[in-house]
Amino acid sequence: MSAHCQLTGRSPGFGNAVSHSHRRTPRRFDPNIQRKRYWLQSEGRHIRLTLSAKGIRTVGTIGIEAAVARIRARGGKV
């Protein structure tokens, strides 16, 4: 599963892990990505989205229909 939110576009950030002796090694900051299943009333079917935790809260606020419209406007496939 790709660490990428379909709604908000959040993706991993990159940086360095810094040890006590200040040695730096590459590391990756992954967003909290979950797969979530929603009922899409207008199409009469379930859809499965890959969303970050913030994306799940956004769907709760604006509704699944508006969220799907945003995803499709960004060029995403639902």
All heavy atoms as a GROMACS GRO file, in nm:
protein
  612
    1MET      N    1   0.084  -0.117   0.000
    1MET     CA    2   0.000   0.000   0.000
    1MET      C    3   0.089   0.123   0.000
    1MET      O    4   0.181   0.136   0.079
    1MET     CB    5  -0.090  -0.005   0.124
    1MET     CG    6  -0.163   0.121   0.152
    1MET     SD    7  -0.289   0.109   0.277
    1MET     CE    8  -0.214   0.023   0.408
    2SER      N    9   0.058   0.213  -0.090
    2SER     CA   10   0.135   0.336  -0.100
    2SER      C   11   0.101   0.429   0.015
    2SER      O   12  -0.014   0.444   0.053
    2SER     CB   13   0.102   0.404  -0.232
    2SER     OG   14   0.155   0.532  -0.236
    3ALA      N   15   0.201   0.494   0.073
    3ALA     CA   16   0.179   0.587   0.184
    3ALA      C   17   0.141   0.723   0.127
    3ALA      O   18   0.217   0.819   0.132
    3ALA     CB   19   0.304   0.596   0.270
    4HIS      N   20   0.021   0.730   0.068
    4HIS     CA   21  -0.025   0.851   0.002
    4HIS      C   22  -0.175   0.863   0.022
    4HIS      O   23  -0.249   0.768  -0.003
    4HIS     CB   24   0.009   0.841  -0.147
    4HIS     CG   25  -0.024   0.964  -0.223
    4HIS    ND1   26  -0.150   0.990  -0.270
    4HIS    CD2   27   0.052   1.068  -0.260
    4HIS    CE1   28  -0.149   1.106  -0.333
    4HIS    NE2   29  -0.028   1.156  -0.328
    5CYS      N   30  -0.221   0.980   0.068
    5CYS     CA   31  -0.363   1.003   0.093
    5CYS      C   32  -0.430   1.049  -0.037
    5CYS      O   33  -0.383   1.142  -0.101
    5CYS     CB   34  -0.382   1.107   0.202
    5CYS     SG   35  -0.556   1.145   0.236
    6GLN      N   36  -0.542   0.984  -0.074
    6GLN     CA   37  -0.610   1.021  -0.196
    6GLN      C   38  -0.681   1.156  -0.185
    6GLN      O   39  -0.696   1.225  -0.285
    6GLN     CB   40  -0.715   0.915  -0.231
    6GLN     CG   41  -0.657   0.784  -0.277
    6GLN     CD   42  -0.765   0.684  -0.309
    6GLN    OE1   43  -0.834   0.636  -0.220
    6GLN    NE2   44  -0.780   0.652  -0.435
    7LEU      N   45  -0.722   1.195  -0.066
    7LEU     CA   46  -0.797   1.319  -0.049
    7LEU      C   47  -0.707   1.439  -0.024
    7LEU      O   48  -0.718   1.540  -0.093
    7LEU     CB   49  -0.898   1.304   0.065
    7LEU     CG   50  -0.987   1.423   0.096
    7LEU    CD1   51  -1.070   1.461  -0.025
    7LEU    CD2   52  -1.078   1.393   0.214
    8THR      N   53  -0.619   1.430   0.073
    8THR     CA   54  -0.536   1.545   0.110
    8THR      C   55  -0.404   1.549   0.035
    8THR      O   56  -0.337   1.652   0.034
    8THR     CB   57  -0.507   1.545   0.261
    8THR    OG1   58  -0.434   1.426   0.293
    8THR    CG2   59  -0.634   1.550   0.342
    9GLY      N   60  -0.362   1.439  -0.024
    9GLY     CA   61  -0.236   1.435  -0.097
    9GLY      C   62  -0.114   1.418  -0.008
    9GLY      O   63  -0.001   1.431  -0.053
   10ARG      N   64  -0.136   1.390   0.121
   10ARG     CA   65  -0.022   1.374   0.211
   10ARG      C   66   0.061   1.253   0.169
   10ARG      O   67   0.008   1.149   0.134
   10ARG     CB   68  -0.070   1.354   0.354
   10ARG     CG   69  -0.128   1.479   0.410
   10ARG     CD   70  -0.152   1.466   0.556
   10ARG     NE   71  -0.206   1.594   0.600
   10ARG     CZ   72  -0.174   1.653   0.713
   10ARG    NH1   73  -0.090   1.595   0.794
   10ARG    NH2   74  -0.225   1.768   0.745
   11SER      N   75   0.193   1.271   0.176
   11SER     CA   76   0.285   1.165   0.138
   11SER      C   77   0.402   1.168   0.236
   11SER      O   78   0.412   1.260   0.317
   11SER     CB   79   0.332   1.186  -0.006
   11SER     OG   80   0.392   1.312  -0.020
   12PRO      N   81   0.489   1.069   0.231
   12PRO     CA   82   0.599   1.065   0.328
   12PRO      C   83   0.690   1.187   0.319
   12PRO      O   84   0.713   1.242   0.211
   12PRO     CB   85   0.677   0.940   0.290
   12PRO     CG   86   0.583   0.858   0.212
   12PRO     CD   87   0.490   0.953   0.143
   13GLY      N   88   0.742   1.225   0.434
   13GLY     CA   89   0.845   1.327   0.441
   13GLY      C   90   0.977   1.258   0.470
   13GLY      O   91   0.980   1.148   0.526
   14PHE      N   92   1.085   1.320   0.432
   14PHE     CA   93   1.216   1.257   0.450
   14PHE      C   94   1.305   1.348   0.533
   14PHE      O   95   1.292   1.470   0.531
   14PHE     CB   96   1.280   1.229   0.314
   14PHE     CG   97   1.203   1.130   0.233
   14PHE    CD1   98   1.104   1.172   0.146
   14PHE    CD2   99   1.227   0.995   0.246
   14PHE    CE1  100   1.031   1.080   0.073
   14PHE    CE2  101   1.155   0.903   0.174
   14PHE     CZ  102   1.057   0.945   0.086
   15GLY      N  103   1.393   1.286   0.606
   15GLY     CA  104   1.485   1.361   0.691
   15GLY      C  105   1.595   1.272   0.740
   15GLY      O  106   1.626   1.170   0.679
   16ASN      N  107   1.653   1.308   0.852
   16ASN     CA  108   1.763   1.231   0.909
   16ASN      C  109   1.731   1.193   1.053
   16ASN      O  110   1.673   1.273   1.127
   16ASN     CB  111   1.892   1.312   0.910
   16ASN     CG  112   1.948   1.329   0.771
   16ASN    OD1  113   1.957   1.234   0.696
   16ASN    ND2  114   1.985   1.451   0.737
   17ALA      N  115   1.769   1.072   1.089
   17ALA     CA  116   1.769   1.033   1.229
   17ALA      C  117   1.905   1.076   1.284
   17ALA      O  118   2.009   1.044   1.225
   17ALA     CB  119   1.751   0.882   1.243
   18VAL      N  120   1.904   1.149   1.393
   18VAL     CA  121   2.028   1.201   1.450
   18VAL      C  122   2.054   1.130   1.582
   18VAL      O  123   1.975   1.138   1.676
   18VAL     CB  124   2.020   1.354   1.471
   18VAL    CG1  125   2.151   1.407   1.524
   18VAL    CG2  126   1.983   1.423   1.341
   19SER      N  127   2.165   1.060   1.589
   19SER     CA  128   2.200   0.985   1.710
   19SER      C  129   2.259   1.078   1.816
   19SER      O  130   2.280   1.197   1.793
   19SER     CB  131   2.300   0.876   1.676
   19SER     OG  132   2.426   0.934   1.646
   20HIS      N  133   2.288   1.021   1.929
   20HIS     CA  134   2.347   1.097   2.039
   20HIS      C  135   2.481   1.157   1.998
   20HIS      O  136   2.516   1.268   2.039
   20HIS     CB  137   2.364   1.006   2.161
   20HIS     CG  138   2.423   1.074   2.280
   20HIS    ND1  139   2.356   1.172   2.350
   20HIS    CD2  140   2.544   1.061   2.340
   20HIS    CE1  141   2.434   1.214   2.448
   20HIS    NE2  142   2.548   1.148   2.444
   21SER      N  143   2.555   1.085   1.914
   21SER     CA  144   2.685   1.134   1.868
   21SER      C  145   2.672   1.222   1.743
   21SER      O  146   2.771   1.259   1.682
   21SER     CB  147   2.778   1.017   1.837
   21SER     OG  148   2.727   0.941   1.730
   22HIS      N  149   2.549   1.254   1.704
   22HIS     CA  150   2.516   1.338   1.589
   22HIS      C  151   2.548   1.274   1.455
   22HIS      O  152   2.562   1.345   1.355
   22HIS     CB  153   2.580   1.477   1.600
   22HIS     CG  154   2.503   1.569   1.688
   22HIS    ND1  155   2.387   1.631   1.649
   22HIS    CD2  156   2.522   1.603   1.816
   22HIS    CE1  157   2.340   1.702   1.748
   22HIS    NE2  158   2.420   1.687   1.852
   23ARG      N  159   2.556   1.142   1.450
   23ARG     CA  160   2.562   1.075   1.320
   23ARG      C  161   2.424   1.084   1.257
   23ARG      O  162   2.323   1.068   1.326
   23ARG     CB  163   2.599   0.928   1.337
   23ARG     CG  164   2.744   0.904   1.361
   23ARG     CD  165   2.770   0.756   1.372
   23ARG     NE  166   2.911   0.731   1.386
   23ARG     CZ  167   2.991   0.699   1.284
   23ARG    NH1  168   2.943   0.690   1.164
   23ARG    NH2  169   3.118   0.678   1.306
   24ARG      N  170   2.420   1.107   1.128
   24ARG     CA  171   2.292   1.121   1.060
   24ARG      C  172   2.270   1.005   0.964
   24ARG      O  173   2.356   0.974   0.882
   24ARG     CB  174   2.288   1.254   0.985
   24ARG     CG  175   2.273   1.372   1.076
   24ARG     CD  176   2.302   1.502   1.007
   24ARG     NE  177   2.254   1.616   1.083
   24ARG     CZ  178   2.314   1.666   1.189
   24ARG    NH1  179   2.424   1.609   1.236
   24ARG    NH2  180   2.264   1.770   1.251
   25THR      N  181   2.153   0.944   0.975
   25THR     CA  182   2.115   0.837   0.883
   25THR      C  183   1.977   0.872   0.826
   25THR      O  184   1.893   0.928   0.896
   25THR     CB  185   2.109   0.700   0.953
   25THR    OG1  186   2.022   0.711   1.065
   25THR    CG2  187   2.245   0.655   0.998
   26PRO      N  188   1.955   0.840   0.699
   26PRO     CA  189   1.828   0.876   0.637
   26PRO      C  190   1.711   0.805   0.703
   26PRO      O  191   1.722   0.689   0.742
   26PRO     CB  192   1.843   0.831   0.492
   26PRO     CG  193   1.987   0.804   0.472
   26PRO     CD  194   2.046   0.778   0.604
   27ARG      N  195   1.599   0.874   0.713
   27ARG     CA  196   1.477   0.812   0.764
   27ARG      C  197   1.358   0.870   0.691
   27ARG      O  198   1.369   0.967   0.617
   27ARG     CB  199   1.464   0.831   0.914
   27ARG     CG  200   1.448   0.972   0.959
   27ARG     CD  201   1.386   0.980   1.096
   27ARG     NE  202   1.249   0.935   1.090
   27ARG     CZ  203   1.168   0.930   1.193
   27ARG    NH1  204   1.210   0.966   1.312
   27ARG    NH2  205   1.044   0.890   1.182
   28ARG      N  206   1.242   0.811   0.715
   28ARG     CA  207   1.120   0.847   0.644
   28ARG      C  208   1.008   0.868   0.745
   28ARG      O  209   0.989   0.786   0.833
   28ARG     CB  210   1.088   0.731   0.550
   28ARG     CG  211   0.967   0.744   0.467
   28ARG     CD  212   0.963   0.627   0.372
   28ARG     NE  213   0.827   0.601   0.332
   28ARG     CZ  214   0.795   0.549   0.216
   28ARG    NH1  215   0.889   0.512   0.132
   28ARG    NH2  216   0.669   0.529   0.186
   29PHE      N  217   0.936   0.978   0.732
   29PHE     CA  218   0.822   1.008   0.818
   29PHE      C  219   0.695   0.975   0.740
   29PHE      O  220   0.654   1.052   0.652
   29PHE     CB  221   0.821   1.156   0.857
   29PHE     CG  222   0.938   1.199   0.937
   29PHE    CD1  223   1.053   1.247   0.875
   29PHE    CD2  224   0.936   1.193   1.075
   29PHE    CE1  225   1.162   1.288   0.948
   29PHE    CE2  226   1.046   1.234   1.150
   29PHE     CZ  227   1.158   1.282   1.087
   30ASP      N  228   0.632   0.862   0.770
   30ASP     CA  229   0.511   0.821   0.699
   30ASP      C  230   0.387   0.882   0.762
   30ASP      O  231   0.376   0.889   0.885
   30ASP     CB  232   0.497   0.669   0.701
   30ASP     CG  233   0.592   0.600   0.605
   30ASP    OD1  234   0.623   0.661   0.501
   30ASP    OD2  235   0.633   0.487   0.632
   31PRO      N  236   0.289   0.924   0.679
   31PRO     CA  237   0.162   0.970   0.735
   31PRO      C  238   0.081   0.849   0.784
   31PRO      O  239   0.108   0.736   0.746
   31PRO     CB  240   0.094   1.037   0.616
   31PRO     CG  241   0.154   0.974   0.496
   31PRO     CD  242   0.295   0.936   0.534
   32ASN      N  243  -0.017   0.876   0.870
   32ASN     CA  244  -0.102   0.771   0.925
   32ASN      C  245  -0.207   0.733   0.820
   32ASN      O  246  -0.315   0.792   0.814
   32ASN     CB  247  -0.167   0.821   1.054
   32ASN     CG  248  -0.249   0.714   1.122
   32ASN    OD1  249  -0.249   0.599   1.081
   32ASN    ND2  250  -0.321   0.754   1.225
   33ILE      N  251  -0.175   0.637   0.735
   33ILE     CA  252  -0.260   0.598   0.623
   33ILE      C  253  -0.347   0.478   0.661
   33ILE      O  254  -0.297   0.380   0.716
   33ILE     CB  255  -0.175   0.564   0.499
   33ILE    CG1  256  -0.096   0.685   0.453
   33ILE    CG2  257  -0.260   0.509   0.386
   33ILE    CD1  258  -0.179   0.797   0.398
   34GLN      N  259  -0.477   0.489   0.632
   34GLN     CA  260  -0.572   0.381   0.659
   34GLN      C  261  -0.653   0.356   0.532
   34GLN      O  262  -0.678   0.448   0.455
   34GLN     CB  263  -0.670   0.422   0.771
   34GLN     CG  264  -0.606   0.477   0.895
   34GLN     CD  265  -0.531   0.371   0.972
   34GLN    OE1  266  -0.573   0.255   0.975
   34GLN    NE2  267  -0.422   0.409   1.034
   35ARG      N  268  -0.698   0.230   0.515
   35ARG     CA  269  -0.792   0.199   0.407
   35ARG      C  270  -0.932   0.199   0.466
   35ARG      O  271  -0.957   0.131   0.565
   35ARG     CB  272  -0.760   0.064   0.345
   35ARG     CG  273  -0.638   0.073   0.256
   35ARG     CD  274  -0.608  -0.056   0.186
   35ARG     NE  275  -0.719  -0.105   0.109
   35ARG     CZ  276  -0.729  -0.100  -0.023
   35ARG    NH1  277  -0.634  -0.046  -0.092
   35ARG    NH2  278  -0.832  -0.150  -0.086
   36LYS      N  279  -1.021   0.276   0.406
   36LYS     CA  280  -1.154   0.295   0.463
   36LYS      C  281  -1.258   0.269   0.355
   36LYS      O  282  -1.241   0.309   0.240
   36LYS     CB  283  -1.164   0.439   0.514
   36LYS     CG  284  -1.277   0.466   0.606
   36LYS     CD  285  -1.233   0.448   0.750
   36LYS     CE  286  -1.333   0.512   0.842
   36LYS     NZ  287  -1.429   0.422   0.897
   37ARG      N  288  -1.367   0.202   0.394
   37ARG     CA  289  -1.474   0.168   0.301
   37ARG      C  290  -1.594   0.258   0.330
   37ARG      O  291  -1.637   0.270   0.444
   37ARG     CB  292  -1.510   0.022   0.322
   37ARG     CG  293  -1.606  -0.035   0.223
   37ARG     CD  294  -1.611  -0.186   0.248
   37ARG     NE  295  -1.712  -0.248   0.166
   37ARG     CZ  296  -1.821  -0.306   0.214
   37ARG    NH1  297  -1.843  -0.308   0.344
   37ARG    NH2  298  -1.907  -0.362   0.132
   38TYR      N  299  -1.647   0.322   0.225
   38TYR     CA  300  -1.760   0.413   0.238
   38TYR      C  301  -1.870   0.371   0.141
   38TYR      O  302  -1.842   0.319   0.033
   38TYR     CB  303  -1.720   0.558   0.206
   38TYR     CG  304  -1.628   0.621   0.306
   38TYR    CD1  305  -1.493   0.629   0.283
   38TYR    CD2  306  -1.678   0.675   0.424
   38TYR    CE1  307  -1.408   0.688   0.375
   38TYR    CE2  308  -1.594   0.735   0.516
   38TYR     CZ  309  -1.459   0.741   0.490
   38TYR     OH  310  -1.376   0.799   0.582
   39TRP      N  311  -1.994   0.399   0.178
   39TRP     CA  312  -2.109   0.378   0.090
   39TRP      C  313  -2.129   0.506   0.010
   39TRP      O  314  -2.149   0.613   0.066
   39TRP     CB  315  -2.233   0.345   0.171
   39TRP     CG  316  -2.358   0.339   0.088
   39TRP    CD1  317  -2.459   0.428   0.088
   39TRP    CD2  318  -2.393   0.237  -0.006
   39TRP    NE1  319  -2.556   0.388   0.001
   39TRP    CE2  320  -2.518   0.272  -0.060
   39TRP    CE3  321  -2.330   0.122  -0.051
   39TRP    CZ2  322  -2.583   0.194  -0.156
   39TRP    CZ3  323  -2.394   0.045  -0.146
   39TRP    CH2  324  -2.519   0.080  -0.198
   40LEU      N  325  -2.125   0.495  -0.122
   40LEU     CA  326  -2.146   0.608  -0.211
   40LEU      C  327  -2.290   0.601  -0.261
   40LEU      O  328  -2.322   0.523  -0.350
   40LEU     CB  329  -2.045   0.603  -0.326
   40LEU     CG  330  -2.024   0.729  -0.407
   40LEU    CD1  331  -1.982   0.845  -0.317
   40LEU    CD2  332  -1.920   0.707  -0.513
   41GLN      N  333  -2.376   0.682  -0.201
   41GLN     CA  334  -2.520   0.676  -0.226
   41GLN      C  335  -2.553   0.705  -0.373
   41GLN      O  336  -2.637   0.638  -0.432
   41GLN     CB  337  -2.593   0.777  -0.136
   41GLN     CG  338  -2.744   0.776  -0.150
   41GLN     CD  339  -2.807   0.650  -0.096
   41GLN    OE1  340  -2.763   0.599   0.005
   41GLN    NE2  341  -2.907   0.601  -0.162
   42SER      N  342  -2.487   0.805  -0.432
   42SER     CA  343  -2.520   0.846  -0.568
   42SER      C  344  -2.494   0.737  -0.672
   42SER      O  345  -2.563   0.730  -0.773
   42SER     CB  346  -2.441   0.972  -0.606
   42SER     OG  347  -2.303   0.944  -0.604
   43GLU      N  348  -2.396   0.651  -0.646
   43GLU     CA  349  -2.363   0.544  -0.740
   43GLU      C  350  -2.413   0.409  -0.694
   43GLU      O  351  -2.401   0.309  -0.765
   43GLU     CB  352  -2.212   0.539  -0.764
   43GLU     CG  353  -2.159   0.667  -0.825
   43GLU     CD  354  -2.011   0.663  -0.852
   43GLU    OE1  355  -1.952   0.553  -0.854
   43GLU    OE2  356  -1.952   0.772  -0.870
   44GLY      N  357  -2.467   0.403  -0.572
   44GLY     CA  358  -2.523   0.278  -0.521
   44GLY      C  359  -2.420   0.169  -0.500
   44GLY      O  360  -2.447   0.052  -0.524
   45ARG      N  361  -2.302   0.206  -0.455
   45ARG     CA  362  -2.195   0.106  -0.434
   45ARG      C  363  -2.102   0.152  -0.324
   45ARG      O  364  -2.102   0.268  -0.284
   45ARG     CB  365  -2.115   0.085  -0.564
   45ARG     CG  366  -2.035   0.206  -0.605
   45ARG     CD  367  -1.966   0.185  -0.740
   45ARG     NE  368  -1.889   0.302  -0.777
   45ARG     CZ  369  -1.756   0.308  -0.775
   45ARG    NH1  370  -1.686   0.203  -0.737
   45ARG    NH2  371  -1.693   0.416  -0.812
   46HIS      N  372  -2.021   0.058  -0.276
   46HIS     CA  373  -1.918   0.089  -0.179
   46HIS      C  374  -1.791   0.128  -0.254
   46HIS      O  375  -1.763   0.076  -0.362
   46HIS     CB  376  -1.888  -0.032  -0.090
   46HIS     CG  377  -1.992  -0.058   0.013
   46HIS    ND1  378  -2.092  -0.150  -0.005
   46HIS    CD2  379  -2.013  -0.001   0.133
   46HIS    CE1  380  -2.169  -0.151   0.102
   46HIS    NE2  381  -2.124  -0.061   0.188
   47ILE      N  382  -1.714   0.218  -0.194
   47ILE     CA  383  -1.582   0.251  -0.247
   47ILE      C  384  -1.481   0.236  -0.134
   47ILE      O  385  -1.515   0.251  -0.017
   47ILE     CB  386  -1.576   0.394  -0.306
   47ILE    CG1  387  -1.613   0.498  -0.200
   47ILE    CG2  388  -1.664   0.408  -0.427
   47ILE    CD1  389  -1.583   0.639  -0.241
   48ARG      N  390  -1.360   0.202  -0.169
   48ARG     CA  391  -1.253   0.188  -0.071
   48ARG      C  392  -1.148   0.295  -0.101
   48ARG      O  393  -1.096   0.302  -0.212
   48ARG     CB  394  -1.191   0.049  -0.078
   48ARG     CG  395  -1.102   0.019   0.040
   48ARG     CD  396  -1.049  -0.123   0.036
   48ARG     NE  397  -1.152  -0.224   0.034
   48ARG     CZ  398  -1.213  -0.272   0.144
   48ARG    NH1  399  -1.181  -0.223   0.261
   48ARG    NH2  400  -1.303  -0.366   0.134
   49LEU      N  401  -1.122   0.379  -0.002
   49LEU     CA  402  -1.027   0.488  -0.019
   49LEU      C  403  -0.907   0.469   0.072
   49LEU      O  404  -0.919   0.412   0.180
   49LEU     CB  405  -1.093   0.622   0.015
   49LEU     CG  406  -1.212   0.665  -0.070
   49LEU    CD1  407  -1.270   0.794  -0.016
   49LEU    CD2  408  -1.171   0.682  -0.215
   50THR      N  409  -0.792   0.516   0.027
   50THR     CA  410  -0.670   0.518   0.107
   50THR      C  411  -0.655   0.660   0.160
   50THR      O  412  -0.627   0.751   0.083
   50THR     CB  413  -0.549   0.478   0.022
   50THR    OG1  414  -0.575   0.352  -0.038
   50THR    CG2  415  -0.425   0.468   0.108
   51LEU      N  416  -0.680   0.678   0.290
   51LEU     CA  417  -0.686   0.811   0.348
   51LEU      C  418  -0.593   0.824   0.467
   51LEU      O  419  -0.569   0.727   0.539
   51LEU     CB  420  -0.828   0.843   0.396
   51LEU     CG  421  -0.938   0.841   0.291
   51LEU    CD1  422  -1.073   0.854   0.358
   51LEU    CD2  423  -0.918   0.953   0.193
   52SER      N  424  -0.545   0.946   0.490
   52SER     CA  425  -0.472   0.975   0.613
   52SER      C  426  -0.575   0.997   0.724
   52SER      O  427  -0.695   1.010   0.698
   52SER     CB  428  -0.385   1.100   0.595
   52SER     OG  429  -0.466   1.212   0.570
   53ALA      N  430  -0.530   1.005   0.848
   53ALA     CA  431  -0.620   1.029   0.959
   53ALA      C  432  -0.692   1.163   0.941
   53ALA      O  433  -0.812   1.176   0.968
   53ALA     CB  434  -0.545   1.026   1.091
   54LYS      N  435  -0.620   1.264   0.892
   54LYS     CA  436  -0.684   1.393   0.866
   54LYS      C  437  -0.785   1.382   0.752
   54LYS      O  438  -0.890   1.446   0.754
   54LYS     CB  439  -0.579   1.498   0.832
   54LYS     CG  440  -0.641   1.633   0.805
   54LYS     CD  441  -0.542   1.743   0.800
   54LYS     CE  442  -0.617   1.873   0.772
   54LYS     NZ  443  -0.542   1.990   0.810
   55GLY      N  444  -0.756   1.300   0.653
   55GLY     CA  445  -0.851   1.279   0.542
   55GLY      C  446  -0.980   1.215   0.590
   55GLY      O  447  -1.088   1.249   0.542
   56ILE      N  448  -0.971   1.122   0.686
   56ILE     CA  449  -1.090   1.057   0.742
   56ILE      C  450  -1.175   1.160   0.814
   56ILE      O  451  -1.298   1.163   0.802
   56ILE     CB  452  -1.050   0.941   0.834
   56ILE    CG1  453  -0.987   0.829   0.752
   56ILE    CG2  454  -1.171   0.890   0.912
   56ILE    CD1  455  -0.924   0.719   0.834
   57ARG      N  456  -1.111   1.250   0.890
   57ARG     CA  457  -1.185   1.356   0.959
   57ARG      C  458  -1.248   1.453   0.859
   57ARG      O  459  -1.359   1.502   0.879
   57ARG     CB  460  -1.094   1.432   1.055
   57ARG     CG  461  -1.053   1.350   1.175
   57ARG     CD  462  -0.996   1.435   1.286
   57ARG     NE  463  -0.888   1.523   1.245
   57ARG     CZ  464  -0.759   1.489   1.243
   57ARG    NH1  465  -0.722   1.368   1.281
   57ARG    NH2  466  -0.668   1.576   1.205
   58THR      N  467  -1.179   1.479   0.748
   58THR     CA  468  -1.233   1.568   0.646
   58THR      C  469  -1.358   1.508   0.582
   58THR      O  470  -1.456   1.578   0.559
   58THR     CB  471  -1.126   1.596   0.538
   58THR    OG1  472  -1.011   1.652   0.600
   58THR    CG2  473  -1.177   1.691   0.431
   59VAL      N  474  -1.356   1.378   0.555
   59VAL     CA  475  -1.474   1.311   0.501
   59VAL      C  476  -1.590   1.322   0.600
   59VAL      O  477  -1.704   1.345   0.560
   59VAL     CB  478  -1.444   1.163   0.467
   59VAL    CG1  479  -1.571   1.088   0.435
   59VAL    CG2  480  -1.348   1.155   0.350
   60GLY      N  481  -1.561   1.309   0.728
   60GLY     CA  482  -1.665   1.324   0.828
   60GLY      C  483  -1.724   1.464   0.830
   60GLY      O  484  -1.843   1.481   0.861
   61THR      N  485  -1.646   1.563   0.797
   61THR     CA  486  -1.692   1.702   0.798
   61THR      C  487  -1.769   1.739   0.672
   61THR      O  488  -1.880   1.791   0.679
   61THR     CB  489  -1.572   1.798   0.814
   61THR    OG1  490  -1.502   1.764   0.933
   61THR    CG2  491  -1.618   1.942   0.820
   62ILE      N  492  -1.711   1.712   0.554
   62ILE     CA  493  -1.772   1.758   0.429
   62ILE      C  494  -1.863   1.654   0.365
   62ILE      O  495  -1.940   1.687   0.276
   62ILE     CB  496  -1.665   1.803   0.327
   62ILE    CG1  497  -1.580   1.684   0.279
   62ILE    CG2  498  -1.580   1.914   0.383
   62ILE    CD1  499  -1.483   1.718   0.168
   63GLY      N  500  -1.853   1.528   0.406
   63GLY     CA  501  -1.935   1.422   0.348
   63GLY      C  502  -1.861   1.348   0.239
   63GLY      O  503  -1.768   1.402   0.176
   64ILE      N  504  -1.903   1.225   0.214
   64ILE     CA  505  -1.833   1.139   0.119
   64ILE      C  506  -1.853   1.187  -0.025
   64ILE      O  507  -1.762   1.178  -0.107
   64ILE     CB  508  -1.874   0.991   0.136
   64ILE    CG1  509  -1.788   0.900   0.048
   64ILE    CG2  510  -2.021   0.971   0.112
   64ILE    CD1  511  -1.641   0.903   0.078
   65GLU      N  512  -1.971   1.240  -0.058
   65GLU     CA  513  -1.996   1.286  -0.195
   65GLU      C  514  -1.902   1.400  -0.233
   65GLU      O  515  -1.842   1.401  -0.340
   65GLU     CB  516  -2.142   1.331  -0.211
   65GLU     CG  517  -2.244   1.224  -0.181
   65GLU     CD  518  -2.251   1.114  -0.286
   65GLU    OE1  519  -2.204   1.135  -0.400
   65GLU    OE2  520  -2.303   1.006  -0.254
   66ALA      N  521  -1.887   1.499  -0.143
   66ALA     CA  522  -1.798   1.612  -0.169
   66ALA      C  523  -1.652   1.567  -0.172
   66ALA      O  524  -1.572   1.617  -0.252
   66ALA     CB  525  -1.817   1.720  -0.064
   67ALA      N  526  -1.618   1.471  -0.087
   67ALA     CA  527  -1.480   1.420  -0.084
   67ALA      C  528  -1.447   1.349  -0.215
   67ALA      O  529  -1.338   1.369  -0.271
   67ALA     CB  530  -1.461   1.326   0.034
   68VAL      N  531  -1.539   1.269  -0.266
   68VAL     CA  532  -1.516   1.200  -0.393
   68VAL      C  533  -1.505   1.300  -0.507
   68VAL      O  534  -1.421   1.286  -0.597
   68VAL     CB  535  -1.628   1.096  -0.419
   68VAL    CG1  536  -1.624   1.046  -0.562
   68VAL    CG2  537  -1.616   0.980  -0.322
   69ALA      N  538  -1.584   1.407  -0.501
   69ALA     CA  539  -1.575   1.512  -0.604
   69ALA      C  540  -1.437   1.577  -0.600
   69ALA      O  541  -1.378   1.605  -0.706
   69ALA     CB  542  -1.684   1.616  -0.582
   70ARG      N  543  -1.382   1.602  -0.480
   70ARG     CA  544  -1.248   1.660  -0.469
   70ARG      C  545  -1.142   1.566  -0.523
   70ARG      O  546  -1.048   1.609  -0.591
   70ARG     CB  547  -1.214   1.690  -0.323
   70ARG     CG  548  -1.275   1.816  -0.271
   70ARG     CD  549  -1.214   1.850  -0.137
   70ARG     NE  550  -1.292   1.953  -0.068
   70ARG     CZ  551  -1.264   1.999   0.052
   70ARG    NH1  552  -1.160   1.952   0.118
   70ARG    NH2  553  -1.338   2.092   0.105
   71ILE      N  554  -1.155   1.438  -0.492
   71ILE     CA  555  -1.057   1.340  -0.540
   71ILE      C  556  -1.058   1.334  -0.693
   71ILE      O  557  -0.954   1.334  -0.758
   71ILE     CB  558  -1.083   1.201  -0.479
   71ILE    CG1  559  -1.056   1.202  -0.330
   71ILE    CG2  560  -1.000   1.094  -0.548
   71ILE    CD1  561  -1.102   1.078  -0.256
   72ARG      N  562  -1.178   1.333  -0.749
   72ARG     CA  563  -1.191   1.328  -0.896
   72ARG      C  564  -1.141   1.459  -0.959
   72ARG      O  565  -1.084   1.456  -1.069
   72ARG     CB  566  -1.335   1.301  -0.935
   72ARG     CG  567  -1.374   1.156  -0.906
   72ARG     CD  568  -1.513   1.125  -0.946
   72ARG     NE  569  -1.539   0.981  -0.930
   72ARG     CZ  570  -1.657   0.929  -0.906
   72ARG    NH1  571  -1.763   1.008  -0.894
   72ARG    NH2  572  -1.671   0.799  -0.893
   73ALA      N  573  -1.160   1.572  -0.893
   73ALA     CA  574  -1.111   1.699  -0.947
   73ALA      C  575  -0.959   1.702  -0.951
   73ALA      O  576  -0.901   1.768  -1.039
   73ALA     CB  577  -1.163   1.814  -0.862
   74ARG      N  578  -0.894   1.633  -0.857
   74ARG     CA  579  -0.747   1.625  -0.856
   74ARG      C  580  -0.695   1.525  -0.959
   74ARG      O  581  -0.575   1.508  -0.975
   74ARG     CB  582  -0.697   1.582  -0.718
   74ARG     CG  583  -0.720   1.686  -0.611
   74ARG     CD  584  -0.665   1.640  -0.479
   74ARG     NE  585  -0.520   1.632  -0.488
   74ARG     CZ  586  -0.444   1.544  -0.423
   74ARG    NH1  587  -0.498   1.456  -0.343
   74ARG    NH2  588  -0.313   1.545  -0.436
   75GLY      N  589  -0.786   1.453  -1.024
   75GLY     CA  590  -0.745   1.355  -1.124
   75GLY      C  591  -0.733   1.215  -1.068
   75GLY      O  592  -0.679   1.126  -1.134
   76GLY      N  593  -0.782   1.193  -0.946
   76GLY     CA  594  -0.774   1.061  -0.885
   76GLY      C  595  -0.885   0.969  -0.932
   76GLY      O  596  -0.990   1.012  -0.977
   77LYS      N  597  -0.859   0.840  -0.926
   77LYS     CA  598  -0.956   0.740  -0.967
   77LYS      C  599  -1.029   0.685  -0.846
   77LYS      O  600  -0.965   0.651  -0.747
   77LYS     CB  601  -0.884   0.626  -1.041
   77LYS     CG  602  -0.977   0.522  -1.096
   77LYS     CD  603  -0.900   0.412  -1.163
   77LYS     CE  604  -0.995   0.301  -1.201
   77LYS     NZ  605  -0.924   0.177  -1.229
   78VAL      N  606  -1.161   0.681  -0.853
   78VAL     CA  607  -1.241   0.626  -0.743
   78VAL      C  608  -1.320   0.509  -0.796
   78VAL      O  609  -1.384   0.517  -0.896
   78VAL     CB  610  -1.334   0.732  -0.684
   78VAL    CG1  611  -1.422   0.672  -0.575
   78VAL    CG2  612  -1.253   0.846  -0.627
   0.00000   0.00000   0.00000
